[in-house]
């Protein structure tokens, strides 16, 4: 017994035992405790300790391989650190996603593009698209058309590009004019010869006509139709739908008859909705001759009738 006690004291005084005790008493005490809980049953089976020994809780560590305990404790601590790292990362990513990036105003984008042109460099297309979407006042629309003119000159003189801007960008310009309510500049988008590099399209006219429809503005509709005629823009079935709706909502049978004749003369294939509005309005004003004329015209392009056209004929 004395020899065993002396051997135990020598083991506890050895560097291996002191390293284990350092692990147990360090800041990662929880990790070492977890390792002891895992390894304790195996130690009790392999090295039964005396119940009468007061150093029972400490003596088992002298029989542990130092590398096994260190690896177990290190793995447990790394696991805790990984969990903390991912929790912190998720928290930071959640907070940053809720922060909206500041949006540049149309004037700021105008100044950036102007400096780029003055420096003889073509500004990125994204700046122009952002400026179009940022326009919120008449001053913004004026700045937009100013920079379009400067970009047109720069493309022609420096880049030798004679073509206008693409149709989609031109439609977005007319959409911005309709959204802000600056219709004078919106009508400039429909001119064939302009200094802004804008290509007029019937789609651009539809944005302006939709604005006239929302406000029941027949004067604006007449201006748009006049500009379309002067610039020889082809009329479409969608154009007739919008024009007929404006005339019906404002109770202007004279305008509907005028523009209906123009659409028919241009060879536009009217849709069922346009025929329904036209016939219903004719029945509303009691023009029976127009009803039969519309019905015969409808029969040439559309074989099936709707309830609206049927009721109009009955009236």
N, C-alpha and C positions, 0 to 999 in steps of 0.2 A: 504493500500500500504506500509506503514511504517513497519507494522508487517510482511508482506511478504518479504520485503527487509532485515529485521533483521534475518528472518528465513533462507534466502538464504546465508547471511554472515556466520551464524553459521554452515550451511552445508559445505560451502567452507572451513571453518576453521577446520572442523572435520577431524579425521585420515583417514576416507574413501576417502574424497575428495583429501587429500594430497597424498594418494597412487595412485590415478588415475592420478593426475598431474605428479607424478614421472614417471609413465609409459609413459606418453605422451612426457616427456622431456628426457627420457633415450636414450641409444644407439640404441634401437629397435624402434625408432620413426616411422619408416615406417610401422612396424607391427601394432602399435597402431592406426596409421592413417587409415590403412586398416580396422581395427575393427570399427572405428568411421563411416567410409563410409558405412559399412554394417548396422550399428545400427541406423544411423541418421534418415532415413525415419520413422522408428517405433517410435522414440522419438518425432518427429515432430507431428505424429498423436496422440500420447498419451499425450504429454506435450507441447502444443503450447507455444512458447516463444514470448516475446514481441519484435516487430521490433525496438522499441526505446531503447531497453536495449543495452548498449555498451558491455556487457559481454555475448552476445548471444552465441558466439563460445565456451565459457568456461562453461556457466551455465548448459548446457545440461548434462554434465558429472556428475553433482551432483545427477541426478536422475537415473544413471546407477547402476545396481547391480555390485558390485565389482568383484564377482566371474565370472560373464558372460563375462565382458571385459577382465579379466585376462586369462580365458580359450581361448577366441578367439585370443588374441595376442600371447599366448604361442603356439597354434596350427599353426598359420601362421609362426612363427619363426622356429618351428620344421620342417615345410615343406621346408623352405629355406635351413636349415641345411642339410636335407636329400638330396636335389638336389645337393648341393655343394659337399657332401660326395661321391655320386655316380659319379659325374663328375670327381672328383679327383681320385677315384678308377679306373675308366675307363682309365684315362690318364696314371696312373702309370702302369696298366696292359699292355697297348699298348706299352709303352716304354720298359718294361721288356721283352715282347715277341720278340722284334726285336734284342735282344742281344743274340748272339750265344755263347753257352757254349764252353770253350776251350777243344779241343780234345787232349787226351794224346797220345804221340808218342809211337811207338813200343818199343823203348829202356826203356822208363819210365815204361811201363806195364811189361816188362821183369824184371826190378829191383824189382818191387812190388811182382811179383810172386816168384822170387828167394828168397826174404826175408821171404815170407810166407812158402816156402818149408824148408828153413833153420830153421825156428821156429817150424817145425814139425806140420804145419797146412796146410790143402788143400786150395789153393786159390780159389776164386769164379770162376765158369765157365765163367761168363761174362767178366772177364779179358782176358781170352784166346781168346774168340770170338772177343773182341775189338782189341786185338793184331793182329789177322789174318787180320782183315779189315784195320788196320793201316799200314801194311807193304807196303813200297814204294821203297825199295832199296834192293840190295843184302845182305847188312849187317843186315837189318831187317829180311830177310828170314833165315839167319844163326842163329840169336838170337831165332827165332821162333822154329827152329828144335832143338836148344839146350834146350829150356825150355820144349819142348815136350818130349825129352829124360829124363829130370829130373822128370817131372811129371809121366812118365811111371814107373820109378824106385820107386818113392814115393808111387804110387798107389799099386805097387806090394809088397813092403816091409812093409809099414805101414798100408795100408787099405786092403791088401790081395785081391786085384782086379786083376785077371789074364786077363780079357778081354781088348781088344783094345778100343780106342775111337770110338764113333759112326760113321757110314758111312757118315753122312751129314757133320760132322766136317772135316773128311778126304777129302771130295770133296772140301770144302772151302779152305783147305790148298793147294791143287793142283791148284785151281782157283787163289789163291794169287801168286803162283809160275809162272803161265802163265801170270798173269797181270803185274808182275814186270819184267818178262823175264828171270828168273833164272831157266832154264830148267833142269840143272843137279840135283837140289834138287827136281824138279817136277817129274823126273823119279824115284827118291827114293820112292815116294808115291806109286808106282806101284809094289814094291817088297813085296812078301808075308812075308818074314822074315826080319824084320827091328827092330831097337832098339827104335823107336819113338812111338810105339803103334798105328800105322796107319794101317787101313784096306784097302788094294787096291781094287778098284772097276773099272768097265768099265766106269762109269760116270766120274771118275777122269781122265781117259785116254782121254775122249772126250774133256775136257777142254784143254789139251795139244795139241790134234789134231786140235782143232779150232785155236789155236795159230799158228800152222804150216800152216793151210789153209790161215790165214790172211796174212802170210808172204811168202806164196808159198815155204815153206821149206820142200823139199822132204827128205833131210837127217834126219831132226828131225822126220818126219813121219816114216821113216824106223827104227829109234831107238825105237820109241814108239811101233811099231808093233813087233819088236824083243823082247822087254821087256814083252809085253803081251803074247807072245808065251812061253817064258821061265817060266813065272809065272802062266801059264795055266788059264788066265783070259778069260771068254767066250766072243766071238765076238757077236755083236748085229747088227741089220739092220742099226741103226744110225751110227755105226762105218763104215760100207760100204759106206754110203752116203758121209761121210767126206773124206774118202780115195779116192773114185772115183773122187770126185771134185778136190782134190789136184792133182791127176794124170792128169786129163783133163786140168786143168788150166796151168800146167807146161809142157804139151805136152809130157808126159811120158807114151806111150802106153805099153812099156815093164813092167813098174811097175803095171799098171792097170791089165794087163793080169795075172801077178804073184799073186797079192792079190785077184783078182776075183776068181781064182782057189782055193785059200785058203779059201775064204768065202764059196764057193760052197761045198768044202770038209768038212767044219765044220758044214754044214747043216743050214746055216743062210738063212732065208727067205728074199730075197732081195725085196726092195720096187720098185714101178714103177719108181721113180726118179733115182734109181741106174741103173735099166735096160735101161732107156732112155739115160743116160750118157754113159753107156757101149756100146750100139748099135750106138749111134751117133759118138762116138770116133772110133769105128770099121769102120763105113762108111767113116769117115774123112781120115783114113789111107788106105782105100781101101781093107780091109781084108774081103772079101765076105764070106769066110768059117766061120770066127768068127761070122759074122752077123747071119748066119743060125743056128749056134750052140746056140747063145744067144737067138734067137727067139724061138727055140724049148724048151730051158730051161725056158723061160718066159711063154710059153704056159702051162707049168705044174703047175705054181703057180698063174698066173694072167690070167684071161679070157678076159679082155678088153684091147684093144690096144690104144695107144695115137698117136697124130700126129707126134711126134718125132720118135717113133718107126716105124711108117708107112713110113715116108720119108727116114729113114735109110734103110729099105728094098728096096725101090724104087731105091736108089742110087746103 
